[in-house]
């Protein structure tokens, strides 16, 4: 498995986690999607951290 195949799922998780947490739950509307730059480090980093813990402990 090359590096790009390992990085793409992590990047998708990084960008999709704030969308699910904020936009799909109705906390902000389409005009406020520019705020994703603020939410990506908050939600995305947490999701990546949890993903790495689960993968390294071979639980998922």
Residue pairs with C-beta under 8 A, 6 or more apart in sequence:
10 48
10 51
13 44
13 47
13 48
13 51
14 40
14 44
14 45
14 47
14 48
15 36
15 40
15 44
17 43
17 44
17 46
17 47
18 36
18 39
18 40
18 42
18 43
18 44
19 36
21 27
21 39
21 43
22 28
22 35
22 36
22 39
22 43
23 30
23 33
28 35
54 60
